[in-house]
Amino acid sequence: MKRILITGANSYIGTSFEKWVAQWPDKYSVDTVDMIDDTWKKKDFSGYDVVFHVAGIAHVSADPKKEDLYYKVNRDLAIETAKKAKDDGVKQFIFMSSIIVYGDSSHVNRKRVITEDTIPSPTNFYGKSKLQAEEGIRSLESDGFKIVILRPPMIYGKGSKGNYPKLSKMAQKLPVFPDIDNERSMLHIDNLCEFIRLMIDNEESGLFFPQNREYVKTSEMVRLIAEVHGKKIKLTKMFNPILKLMSNFAGVVNKAFGNLVYEQSLSEYAENYRIRNFDESIMLTESKNKG
């Protein structure tokens, strides 16, 4: 029986993982702890094999007034939690970082491939706070305290937030959508949860880059979402020249159609965690919202 503590109550990833491992009630015991105030410091971590730290601010903000909060929550809280876990005798600490530590420089006109030699270069305080948290946590690693750092790409699934739901709404309403050839690394929530489960089972340590087996083309994803909802959307290259021009000064275009992938070899693992292919993942994400 693996005893797991998830730090960050009601988080999307934490809640999804808790539901995922509930399939094996004899193998995993899961508790959560809220990190909103300091009461978590009084909790005894010594009864747990693993602390899975998902507490944090999940989305990018350009508001300079929030910068201190990002460092306080995403960096300082993470390091403090890892220190407590180590002091209390926890054997493994899993930290959710992000592809954002490599910067947000995806572009419509240029494909960017992250390899094992790519040096992190965060361009905002979300990315910087995550990278600094990684560095602080990894310095605590020892033979008796294993550290797992995950740098996933965009995570999506039933109930996810961020850019995916926006594209889903567009897919269900628009009659046409731009057909731009791009590639993105993405990760369905079930594939992530299975990967984390394997990290725990195998008592792993190190830096990992889980992603779906397939790269995603934005227009094909939108077409597939529309199809699940019984709608037809026409893909057209008519807008491509305008969008490619706009991409030089409008970040929203690159967010939707930029090229940013992990080299696939970075994401290989000894056991199969990619239990959902892309088509199936869209079906699962969208099916209950049909009609």
Secondary structure, DSSP 8 states (H G I E B T S, - for coil): -EEEEEESTT-HHHHHHHHHHTT-TTTEEEEEE--SSGGGGGS--TT-SEEEE--S--S----GGGHHHHIIIIIIIHHHHHHHHHHTT-SEEEEE--GGGG-S--BTTBEEEE-TT------SHHHHHHHHHHHHHHTT-BTTBEEEEE---EEE-TT--SHHHHHHHHHHH-SEEE-----B-EEEHHHHHHHHHHHHHTT--EEE----SS-B-HHHHHHHHHHHTT---EEESTTHHHHHHHTTT-HHHHHHH-EEEE-GGGG--SS----S-HHHHHHHHHGGG--
